[in-house]
Amino acid sequence: MRDLNVSYGHIHVLQGISFTLEHQGVLGIVGRNGMGKTTLCNAIMGLVRAGSGSIRLDGQELLGKEPYRIVDLGAGYVPQGRRVWPSLTVDEHLKVSTRSGGRWNPARVYEMFPRLAERRRHGGNQLSGGEQQMLAIGRALVANPKLLIMDEPTEGLAPRIVQQVEGLLVSLAREENLAVLLVEQNLGVATKVAKRLAVMVNGRIETELDSAALAKDTALQRRLLGVSSEDEESIPEEPQPAAEVPQHQAASLTGTTRTGPGTGEVTNRWTHGNPLVRKALGEEVRKGIPKQITRWGRVSNVATGQTRMPAPLSSPPSDAALTAGGHVSKGVAYVVGTFDTKQRELSFVDNLIAAQNIRVKTVDLSTSGQPSVADVKPADVAAHHPSGANAVFTSERGSAVTAMAEAFARFLASCKDVGGIISLGGSGGTSLATPGMQRLDVGVPKIMVSTMASGNVEPYVGASDICMLYSVTDVAGINRISERVLSNAANALVGMMSGRKPKGMQHKPAIGLTMFGVTTPCVQAVVRKLEHKYDCLVFHATGTGGRSMEKLVDSGVLEGVIDITTSEVTDHLLGGILSAGEDRLGAIIRTGVPYVGSCGALEMINFGAPDTIPERYRGRNLYYHNPQVTIVRINAGEATKIGEWIGNKLNQMRGQVRFLLPEGGLSLVDIPKGAFHDPQADAALFEAIENTVKQNEQRRIERLPYDINNPLFADALVKAFNEITR
């Protein structure tokens, strides 16, 4: 690259950029926010027009060529934010992007990322952030590039997945005769992966230096970058000015974002800025796509090049403001509901949030077919239903609401800018919004103002962290009560989105543990032995607890699991009230995280008050835990069924697995002289597990002569976990 210049209007963003990248190896591009790093990537790929300069790849000039031609010439691109197509399956992504004549094809990507092979028929909007990053990398590799450009590949990923990406980059550069241009805000990753770093300052390459030298010199890091590899807080996303969008780009955003009043056009389902589709395919899928929206709110007419600007967005605060205690909210506040009946109330919340410099996107979930004033129209949401919009807009209200809820959940999963979400309504509105909220990652602010919040909220909250706020009055207009309640809700979301997050335990890898009252001593002993090394997240095995833990496993938050209390399996198989469902242990299977399990409380079926026990269990050994909880002891036949179910699940796990059998008893009440002591039933359980599990080097069953709450059993659990996580 030589003397590259790029401008957005009168703003000179890239100023004479020059550097050379060898045929093999990694060059890292680092710099403060807003220095032009993403613009540099987009310029190489032809996604923004350069004013002057030269970009040559193997002697071929790239400047002025269409993105698909640049890919044909040997450039692969993994864009910031992954940018996968929500409606295409994993397999379709790879097939569409494949260029023949090289070593990379979909089969090899599946070898490298077995998780993608498992999810090959899933759509892009059904993947976790880590899975989407795998797909974005695989999609670039099947183009068989000579140069791989990666813009923030570790952004938003769990530490375990970050390490995988690090190793992949090193091996690609070393073994594949591939040049890698890495733009990375995580200085620790950049210095580990790249031998050479280029520091960008105000659109220029300030200096090039050896990464090892920079890694050791924190003073130099702070002078050049304003941050060091020792700093724990993440760097905010780089803001980019709005650019003229070339005609070849397909639009993807499903609505506009605003601060304050403003409207925008709704676009289609295709992801913006991905050059990997051939021209012929691109022309086919772009039919009927009139608008392109940048993340700064600029709306460009793709056909004419005409541009209009909605209400201007506020500028990011300065470094000085951040130092003084300010905070930038990342992401957009989604204000969601049925605008045909709740427009006044939703607009009230919308205006309160926007007035506090939070970007807002309104989403209409109405099924009446009436015109909508929201940024995202009902038809755009409904289009995400697996059977299409016609499945939503039926003449029957119940089926329409159910279908729109499913469509909204899929729509929301496809949105990559969700910083927080708020909705309001009665039973229908709550049923529409909360399934989508449940699919968002834990930690994303979620508020549901509902008339249903004073009753049983489990169907609405599920295993997520949704905040349910009782509306007091019906959500029907603005009055002295609703004004206060809705104001509190809106301000709560603003606080959640913009407040500073404590560093807390985030420097430690997190693991999940499961507990019941009758296994508490064991769990506490394990936590005491591991809390110096791990952030120990303990989940109450009440059905919801197990689902919550596995949701975090799927999200990449947990680095391992010590599943001491598997009692939810018993309730699932035998009709108890604390079942986590058929997918219990499914996340462990899907992710391959290190797993140590045991049989805690497997001997009991949980029910409510005594009169709720099914007739078939009434003659059994019962334990009255409290007036609202009655427990039934399982027999040997039932224990065999449970053991076989667990064994089959263990056989599907591809990670390191240890399952420990406490021969002395499964809980505080399953010990000699305990109310549920039954050695024969326990023996049947152990034999079923051992006879079902196909043991090998990675998957082992171990019997121990202790009850589960014996300190020596806790020691064995810790030893097993340490062995498989070395």
C-alpha positions in Angstrom: 0.0 0.0 0.0 1.3 3.4 -0.9 0.1 6.9 -0.1 -3.6 5.9 0.4 -6.0 8.8 1.0 -9.7 8.5 1.9 -12.1 11.3 2.7 -15.7 11.5 3.9 -16.9 14.8 2.5 -14.5 17.4 3.9 -13.1 15.0 6.5 -9.7 13.6 5.5 -9.8 10.3 7.3 -6.9 8.3 5.8 -3.8 10.5 5.2 -1.1 9.0 3.1 -1.2 5.5 4.5 1.8 3.4 3.4 3.0 -0.1 4.5 4.1 -3.4 3.1 2.8 -6.8 4.2 4.8 -9.9 3.4 3.3 -13.0 1.8 3.3 -14.8 5.1 2.8 -13.5 8.6 0.6 -11.1 10.6 0.7 -7.3 10.6 -1.3 -5.8 13.4 -3.0 -2.4 13.1 -3.6 -0.8 16.5 -4.7 2.7 17.6 -7.1 4.8 19.6 -10.7 5.0 18.7 -11.7 7.0 15.6 -8.2 6.8 14.0 -9.5 5.2 10.8 -8.7 1.5 11.2 -12.0 0.2 10.0 -12.0 2.7 7.1 -8.6 1.3 6.1 -10.1 -2.2 5.9 -13.1 -1.0 3.9 -10.8 0.9 1.5 -8.8 -2.2 0.8 -11.9 -4.2 0.1 -13.4 -1.5 -2.1 -16.3 -0.7 0.3 -15.3 3.0 0.5 -13.8 5.0 -2.4 -10.2 6.2 -2.0 -9.3 9.6 -3.3 -5.7 8.6 -4.3 -2.9 6.2 -3.7 -2.3 2.6 -4.6 -3.2 -0.8 -3.1 -1.5 -3.8 -4.8 -1.9 -7.5 -4.1 0.6 -9.7 -5.8 1.2 -7.0 -8.3 -2.5 -6.4 -9.0 -4.0 -3.0 -8.4 -7.1 -3.1 -6.2 -8.0 0.5 -6.1 -11.1 1.3 -8.1 -12.2 -2.3 -8.4 -15.5 -3.8 -7.2 -15.4 -5.7 -3.9 -16.3 -9.0 -5.6 -13.4 -8.6 -8.0 -11.1 -7.8 -5.0 -12.1 -11.1 -3.5 -11.4 -12.9 -6.8 -7.9 -11.4 -6.8 -7.2 -12.9 -3.4 -8.4 -10.7 -0.5 -10.6 -12.2 2.2 -12.5 -10.1 4.7 -13.8 -10.8 8.2 -15.6 -7.5 9.0 -16.2 -6.0 12.4 -19.4 -7.3 13.9 -19.2 -10.6 11.9 -22.0 -9.5 9.5 -23.4 -12.9 8.8 -26.6 -13.2 6.8 -29.5 -13.9 9.3 -31.6 -15.9 6.8 -28.9 -18.1 5.3 -27.8 -21.3 7.0 -24.2 -22.0 7.9 -23.9 -24.3 4.9 -25.3 -21.7 2.5 -22.9 -19.1 3.8 -20.0 -21.3 2.9 -21.3 -22.5 -0.4 -22.1 -19.0 -1.6 -18.6 -17.7 -0.7 -16.5 -20.6 -1.9 -13.9 -20.0 -4.6 -12.4 -23.1 -6.2 -8.7 -23.7 -6.8 -7.4 -23.6 -3.3 -7.1 -25.7 -0.1 -10.1 -24.3 1.6 -13.6 -25.6 1.1 -16.6 -26.0 3.4 -15.5 -29.5 4.5 -12.2 -28.2 5.8 -13.9 -25.3 7.6 -16.1 -27.9 9.3 -12.9 -29.8 10.3 -11.5 -26.7 11.8 -14.7 -25.6 13.5 -16.7 -28.8 14.5 -19.3 -26.6 16.1 -20.2 -25.2 12.7 -20.6 -28.7 11.4 -23.2 -29.3 14.2 -25.0 -26.1 13.3 -24.7 -26.3 9.5 -28.4 -26.1 9.0 -29.0 -23.2 11.4 -29.5 -19.7 10.2 -27.1 -16.9 10.9 -29.5 -15.4 13.4 -29.6 -18.6 15.4 -25.8 -18.7 16.2 -24.1 -17.4 19.2 -21.5 -14.6 18.9 -18.6 -17.1 19.0 -20.3 -19.3 16.4 -20.9 -16.3 14.1 -17.2 -15.3 14.4 -16.2 -18.9 13.4 -18.6 -18.6 10.4 -17.2 -15.2 9.4 -13.7 -16.6 9.4 -14.7 -19.7 7.6 -16.6 -17.7 5.0 -13.5 -15.6 4.3 -11.2 -18.7 4.1 -13.3 -20.6 1.5 -12.6 -17.8 -0.9 -9.0 -19.1 -0.7 -7.4 -15.7 -0.1 -3.8 -14.7 -0.3 -4.5 -11.8 2.1 -6.9 -12.2 5.1 -8.2 -8.9 6.6 -9.7 -9.2 10.1 -11.4 -6.2 11.7 -11.8 -6.7 15.5 -12.2 -10.5 15.3 -12.2 -10.9 19.2 -14.7 -8.2 19.9 -17.4 -9.3 22.3 -16.1 -12.9 22.6 -15.6 -15.0 25.7 -12.0 -15.4 26.9 -12.0 -19.1 25.9 -13.1 -18.3 22.3 -10.6 -15.4 22.1 -7.8 -17.9 22.8 -9.1 -20.1 20.0 -9.0 -17.2 17.6 -5.5 -16.3 18.7 -4.3 -19.8 18.0 -6.1 -19.9 14.6 -4.5 -16.7 13.4 -1.0 -17.8 14.3 -1.5 -21.2 12.6 -3.0 -19.6 9.5 -0.1 -17.3 9.0 2.5 -20.0 9.7 1.0 -23.0 7.9 -1.2 -21.6 5.1 1.2 -19.3 3.4 -1.3 -16.5 4.1 -0.8 -12.9 4.9 -3.0 -11.5 7.7 -3.9 -7.9 8.3 -5.2 -7.8 11.9 -7.1 -4.7 13.2 -7.5 -5.4 17.0 -8.5 -3.2 19.9 -7.4 -5.9 22.3 -3.7 -5.0 22.6 -3.0 -8.3 24.4 -4.3 -10.3 21.4 -2.5 -8.1 18.9 0.9 -8.4 20.6 0.5 -12.2 20.9 -0.5 -12.8 17.3 1.4 -10.2 15.3 5.2 -10.0 15.1 4.9 -6.4 13.8 2.5 -3.7 14.7 1.6 -0.5 13.0 0.1 2.3 15.2 -2.5 4.6 13.6 -2.8 8.1 14.8 -5.2 10.6 13.2 -5.5 8.7 9.9 -1.7 8.1 9.6 0.7 5.3 10.4 2.6 6.9 13.2 5.1 4.2 13.7 5.9 0.5 13.0 7.5 -1.5 15.7 8.2 -5.0 17.0 5.2 -6.3 19.0 7.3 -7.9 21.7 8.9 -4.6 22.5 5.5 -2.9 22.7 4.1 -5.7 24.9 6.8 -5.1 27.5 6.6 -1.3 27.5 3.4 -0.1 29.2 4.5 3.5 29.2 4.9 3.4 25.4 1.5 1.7 25.1 -0.2 4.5 27.0 1.7 7.2 25.0 0.9 5.8 21.6 -2.5 4.2 22.3 -3.9 5.7 25.5 -4.3 2.2 26.9 -2.0 -0.7 28.0 -2.3 -4.4 27.8 -2.7 -4.4 31.6 -5.9 -2.3 31.5 -8.9 -4.4 32.1 -11.7 -2.2 30.8 -12.6 -2.7 27.1 -12.2 0.0 24.6 -15.4 1.5 23.2 -16.3 0.8 19.6 -14.7 3.0 17.0 -17.1 5.6 15.6 -16.9 6.2 11.9 -18.2 9.1 9.9 -21.0 8.4 7.4 -19.7 7.6 3.9 -21.2 7.5 0.5 -22.2 3.9 0.0 -21.2 2.3 -3.3 -24.1 0.9 -5.4 -22.7 -2.6 -5.1 -23.3 -2.9 -1.4 -26.4 -4.6 0.0 -28.3 -3.2 2.9 -29.0 -5.1 6.1 -30.2 -3.0 9.0 -33.8 -3.5 9.8 -34.5 0.0 11.0 -33.0 3.4 11.7 -31.5 4.6 15.0 -32.1 8.0 16.4 -31.2 10.4 19.3 -34.3 12.5 19.6 -37.0 12.9 17.0 -36.5 11.4 13.5 -37.7 8.8 11.1 -36.0 6.5 8.8 -36.5 3.8 6.1 -36.6 0.2 6.8 -34.3 -2.0 4.8 -34.0 -5.7 4.0 -32.5 -8.8 5.5 -29.2 -8.8 3.8 -26.1 -7.9 5.7 -24.4 -4.7 4.8 -20.9 -4.5 3.6 -20.0 -8.1 2.8 -18.2 -8.4 -0.5 -18.0 -12.2 -0.6 -21.0 -12.7 -2.9 -20.2 -12.9 -6.6 -21.6 -10.1 -8.8 -24.3 -12.2 -10.4 -25.7 -13.4 -7.1 -25.3 -9.9 -5.6 -27.4 -8.4 -8.4 -30.1 -11.0 -7.9 -30.5 -10.6 -4.2 -30.3 -6.8 -4.3 -33.4 -6.4 -6.3 -35.9 -4.2 -4.5 -33.4 -2.9 -2.0 -33.8 0.9 -2.1 -31.9 2.1 0.9 -28.6 1.8 2.8 -28.3 3.0 6.4 -24.9 3.5 8.0 -24.4 3.2 11.7 -24.4 7.0 12.0 -27.9 7.2 10.7 -27.2 8.4 7.2 -29.7 7.1 4.6 -28.5 6.7 1.1 -30.5 5.9 -2.0 -28.5 3.1 -3.6 -30.0 3.7 -7.0 -29.5 7.4 -7.2 -26.8 8.2 -4.7 -29.0 10.9 -3.1 -28.6 11.3 0.6 -30.6 12.7 3.5 -29.8 13.0 7.1 -32.1 12.2 10.0 -31.7 14.2 13.3 -27.9 14.3 14.0 -26.4 12.0 16.5 -24.5 13.3 19.4 -20.7 13.1 19.2 -18.9 10.7 21.4 -17.5 12.3 24.6 -13.8 13.0 24.7 -11.2 11.1 26.5 -11.2 13.8 29.1 -14.9 13.3 29.7 -14.5 9.6 30.2 -11.6 10.3 32.7 -13.9 12.6 34.6 -16.4 9.8 35.1 -18.6 10.0 32.0 -19.6 6.8 30.2 -20.6 6.1 26.6 -23.6 3.8 26.1 -22.8 1.2 23.5 -25.7 0.0 21.5 -29.3 1.0 20.8 -32.3 1.1 23.1 -35.1 -1.0 21.5 -38.6 0.3 22.4 -40.9 -2.5 21.5 -44.7 -3.0 21.6 -48.0 -2.9 19.8 -48.1 0.6 18.3 -51.7 0.2 17.1 -52.9 0.2 20.7 -49.9 1.5 22.8 -48.4 4.2 20.6 -48.9 7.0 23.1 -47.3 5.0 26.0 -44.4 3.7 23.8 -43.7 7.2 22.4 -43.6 8.5 26.0 -40.9 6.0 26.8 -39.1 6.5 23.5 -38.8 10.3 24.1 -37.6 10.0 27.6 -34.8 7.7 26.6 -33.8 9.6 23.5 -33.7 12.9 25.5 -30.8 11.4 27.5 -28.6 10.8 24.4 -29.4 7.2 24.0 -29.9 6.0 20.5 -33.4 4.6 20.1 -35.1 2.2 17.6 -38.8 1.6 17.9 -40.2 -1.8 16.8 -43.9 -2.5 16.2 -45.3 -5.9 17.0 -48.9 -5.2 16.0 -50.8 -7.8 14.1 -53.8 -5.7 13.1 -52.4 -4.6 9.8 -52.8 -0.9 10.6 -50.2 1.7 9.3 -47.2 2.1 11.7 -45.1 5.0 12.8 -42.4 2.8 14.3 -38.9 2.6 12.8 -39.3 -1.2 12.3 -42.7 -2.0 10.8 -44.7 -5.2 11.7 -44.2 -6.6 8.3 -40.4 -6.4 8.7 -40.6 -8.3 11.9 -43.1 -10.8 10.6 -40.8 -11.6 7.6 -38.5 -13.4 10.1 -41.0 -16.1 10.8 -39.8 -19.4 9.4 -43.0 -19.7 7.3 -43.0 -16.0 6.2 -45.2 -13.1 7.1 -48.4 -14.8 6.0 -48.0 -17.1 9.1 -48.3 -14.0 11.3 -51.1 -12.0 9.7 -53.9 -14.4 10.2 -57.5 -13.7 11.1 -57.2 -15.4 14.4 -55.7 -13.3 17.2 -54.2 -16.1 19.3 -52.3 -17.7 16.4 -51.2 -14.2 15.1 -49.7 -13.3 18.5 -47.9 -16.6 18.9 -46.4 -16.3 15.4 -45.4 -12.7 15.8 -43.7 -13.6 19.1 -41.6 -16.2 17.3 -40.9 -13.8 14.4 -39.8 -11.1 16.9 -37.5 -13.5 18.7 -35.8 -14.4 15.4 -35.7 -10.7 14.3 -34.1 -9.7 17.6 -31.5 -12.4 17.4 -30.5 -11.0 14.0 -29.9 -7.4 15.4 -26.3 -6.8 16.4 -26.8 -3.3 17.9 -29.1 -4.2 20.9 -27.8 -2.3 23.9 -31.0 -2.7 25.9 -34.7 -3.3 25.3 -37.9 -2.2 26.9 -41.5 -3.2 26.3 -44.9 -2.6 27.9 -48.3 -4.2 27.7 -50.8 -6.6 29.2 -50.8 -10.4 28.8 -50.7 -10.2 25.0 -47.9 -7.6 24.8 -45.9 -9.4 27.4 -46.2 -12.7 25.5 -45.1 -10.9 22.3 -42.0 -9.3 23.7 -40.5 -11.6 26.3 -39.6 -14.6 24.1 -37.3 -12.4 22.2 -35.8 -10.9 25.4 -35.1 -14.4 26.7 -32.9 -15.1 23.7 -30.6 -12.2 24.4 -27.4 -12.7 26.3 -27.5 -12.4 30.1 -26.4 -8.8 31.0 -28.2 -7.1 28.1 -30.7 -4.8 29.9 -34.2 -6.0 29.5 -37.3 -4.3 31.1 -40.9 -5.5 30.7 -43.6 -3.2 32.1 -46.6 -5.5 32.5 -49.9 -6.0 34.1 -48.8 -9.6 34.6 -45.8 -8.7 36.8 -47.5 -9.3 40.1 -48.3 -12.9 39.4 -46.4 -16.0 38.2 -43.7 -14.5 35.9 -41.8 -17.7 35.2 -43.3 -18.2 31.7 -42.2 -14.6 30.8 -38.7 -14.5 32.5 -37.6 -18.1 31.9 -33.9 -18.5 32.4 -33.1 -14.9 31.5 -32.5 -11.7 33.5 -35.7 -9.8 32.4 -36.8 -7.1 34.9 -40.5 -7.3 35.3 -42.1 -4.1 36.5 -45.7 -4.1 37.6 -47.7 -1.4 35.7 -50.2 -0.9 38.7 -52.8 0.6 36.3 -53.5 -0.9 32.9 -51.1 0.2 30.2 -53.8 2.4 28.7 -52.9 6.1 28.4 -50.7 8.4 30.4 -52.0 9.3 33.9 -50.5 10.2 37.2 -49.7 6.6 38.0 -48.5 5.4 34.5 -46.4 8.5 34.1 -44.4 7.7 37.2 -44.1 3.9 36.4 -43.1 4.4 32.8 -40.7 7.2 33.7 -39.0 4.9 36.2 -38.8 2.1 33.6 -37.3 4.4 30.9 -34.8 5.9 33.4 -33.9 2.4 34.6 -33.0 1.3 31.1 -30.9 4.5 30.6 -29.0 3.8 33.8 -28.5 0.1 32.9 -27.2 1.0 29.4 -25.0 4.0 30.4 -23.8 3.2 33.9 -20.3 2.0 34.5 -19.9 -1.7 35.1 -17.7 -2.7 38.0 -14.6 -4.8 37.2 -15.6 -7.3 39.9 -14.6 -10.9 39.1 -14.3 -10.4 35.3 -10.6 -11.0 35.4 -11.2 -14.6 36.4 -12.6 -17.3 34.1 -16.2 -18.3 35.1 -17.4 -21.8 35.9 -20.9 -23.0 36.7 -21.9 -25.2 39.6 -25.3 -26.7 40.5 -26.7 -26.9 44.0 -29.7 -28.0 46.0 -30.3 -27.6 49.7 -29.3 -31.2 50.2 -26.0 -30.8 48.4 -25.1 -27.4 49.8 -22.1 -28.6 51.9 -20.4 -30.2 48.8 -20.9 -27.1 46.6 -19.7 -24.8 49.3 -16.5 -26.9 49.8 -15.8 -26.9 46.1 -16.3 -23.2 45.8 -13.9 -22.5 48.7 -11.2 -24.6 46.9 -11.7 -22.9 43.5 -12.7 -19.3 44.1 -9.2 -18.1 44.1 -8.8 -19.2 40.5 -12.4 -19.0 39.1 -15.5 -16.9 39.3 -17.8 -19.6 40.7 -21.4 -19.1 39.6 -23.7 -21.4 41.6 -27.1 -22.2 40.1 -30.1 -23.6 42.2 -31.2 -26.8 40.4 -34.9 -25.8 40.2 -35.3 -26.2 36.4 -34.8 -22.5 35.7 -31.4 -22.7 37.4 -30.2 -25.5 35.1 -31.5 -23.7 32.0 -29.8 -20.5 33.1 -26.5 -22.2 33.5 -26.6 -23.9 30.2 -27.7 -20.7 28.5 -24.4 -19.2 29.8 -22.5 -22.2 28.5 -24.0 -21.7 25.0 -23.2 -18.0 25.2 -19.5 -18.7 25.9 -19.6 -17.1 29.3 -18.7 -20.3 31.3 -15.3 -22.0 30.9 -16.4 -25.2 32.5 -19.1 -26.9 34.6 -19.1 -28.8 37.9 -22.5 -30.3 37.8 -22.8 -31.6 41.3 -26.6 -31.6 41.4 -28.3 -33.2 38.4 -31.7 -33.7 40.1 -33.5 -31.8 37.3 -33.1 -34.9 35.2 -35.2 -36.9 37.7 -38.0 -34.4 37.6 -37.9 -34.3 33.8 -38.1 -38.1 33.4 -40.6 -38.8 36.2 -42.9 -35.8 36.1 -41.6 -33.6 38.9 -42.1 -29.8 39.0 -38.4 -28.8 38.8 -37.5 -30.1 35.3 -35.0 -28.3 33.1 -36.3 -30.1 30.1 -35.0 -32.6 27.5 -32.1 -30.2 26.7 -30.4 -30.5 30.1 -26.7 -31.2 29.4 -27.3 -30.1 25.7 -25.1 -27.0 26.1 -22.3 -29.2 27.3 -22.7 -31.4 24.3 -22.8 -28.5 21.9 -19.8 -26.6 23.2 -17.5 -29.3 24.5 -16.6 -27.3 27.7 -14.8 -29.3 30.4 -17.4 -31.1 32.5 -17.4 -32.8 35.9 -20.7 -34.2 37.0 -22.2 -36.2 39.8 -25.5 -37.6 41.1 -26.5 -35.0 43.6 -30.2 -35.3 44.6 -31.0 -37.7 41.8 -32.9 -39.9 44.2 -35.8 -37.5 44.6 -38.8 -36.3 42.6 -40.0 -32.8 43.6 -43.6 -31.8 43.9 -45.6 -29.0 45.6 -47.9 -29.4 48.6 -48.8 -33.0 49.5 -52.2 -32.9 47.7 -50.3 -32.2 44.4 -48.5 -35.6 44.4 -49.8 -37.8 41.5 -51.7 -40.8 42.6 -49.0 -43.3 41.3 -46.6 -41.9 43.9 -48.8 -41.7 46.9 -47.8 -45.0 48.5 -44.0 -44.1 48.2 -41.5 -42.9 50.8 -42.3 -39.2 51.1 -40.3 -36.4 52.6 -42.0 -33.2 53.6 -39.4 -30.5 53.0 -41.8 -27.7 53.8 -45.6 -27.0 53.4 -45.0 -26.2 49.7 -42.5 -28.8 48.8 -43.0 -32.6 49.0 -40.3 -35.1 47.8 -40.8 -38.6 46.5 -38.0 -41.3 46.7 -37.4 -43.1 43.4 -37.1 -46.8 43.1 -34.5 -49.1 41.5 -36.3 -49.3 38.2 -36.6 -45.5 37.9 -33.0 -45.1 38.9 -32.0 -47.4 36.0 -34.0 -45.2 33.6 -32.3 -42.1 34.9 -28.8 -43.6 34.7 -29.3 -44.7 31.1 -30.5 -41.2 30.2 -27.5 -39.5 31.8 -25.1 -42.1 30.3 -26.4 -41.4 26.7 -26.0 -37.7 27.2 -22.4 -38.2 28.5 -21.6 -40.3 25.4 -22.5 -37.3 23.2 -20.1 -35.0 24.9 -16.9 -34.3 22.9 -15.0 -32.4 25.6 -13.2 -33.7 28.6 -15.8 -35.5 30.9 -15.5 -36.9 34.4 -18.6 -38.3 36.2 -18.1 -39.2 39.9 -20.4 -41.7 41.7 -20.9 -41.1 45.5 -21.4 -44.7 46.8 -22.1 -43.3 50.3 -25.2 -41.4 49.3 -26.6 -38.8 46.9 -27.7 -36.1 49.3 -28.1 -35.2 53.0 -31.2 -37.4 53.3 -29.6 -40.3 51.3 -27.1 -41.5 53.9 -27.3 -44.2 56.5 -30.2 -43.5 58.8 -31.4 -40.8 56.4 -35.0 -40.6 55.3 -34.2 -41.6 51.7 -31.3 -44.0 52.3 -31.8 -46.8 49.7 -28.5 -48.5 48.7 -30.2 -50.8 46.2 -31.7 -48.0 44.2 -28.4 -46.1 44.3 -26.6 -49.2 43.1 -29.0 -49.5 40.2 -28.3 -45.9 39.2 -24.6 -46.4 39.3 -24.7 -49.6 37.3 -26.9 -48.1 34.6 -24.5 -45.2 34.2 -21.4 -47.4 34.0 -23.1 -49.9 31.6 -24.3 -47.1 29.3 -21.2 -44.8 29.2 -18.6 -45.6 26.6 -15.5 -44.8 28.6 -12.3 -43.7 27.0 -9.4 -41.3 27.7 -11.5 -38.2 27.6 -14.7 -39.7 29.2 -14.4 -41.5 32.5 -16.6 -42.7 35.3 -15.2 -43.0 38.9 -16.8 -44.6 42.0 -15.9 -43.1 45.4 -16.8 -44.6 48.8 -18.1 -41.3 50.2 -21.5 -39.6 50.3 -21.7 -36.5 48.1 -21.3 -34.1 51.0 -18.2 -35.7 52.4 -15.2 -33.3 52.2 -13.2 -36.0 50.5 -15.8 -36.2 47.7 -15.5 -32.4 47.2 -11.7 -32.9 47.0 -12.2 -35.5 44.3 -14.5 -33.2 42.3 -11.9 -30.4 42.5 -9.0 -32.8 41.5 -11.0 -34.1 38.5 -11.8 -30.5 37.3 -8.2 -29.4 37.7 -7.0 -32.4 35.7 -9.2 -31.7 32.7 -8.6 -28.0 32.6 -4.8 -27.9 32.8 
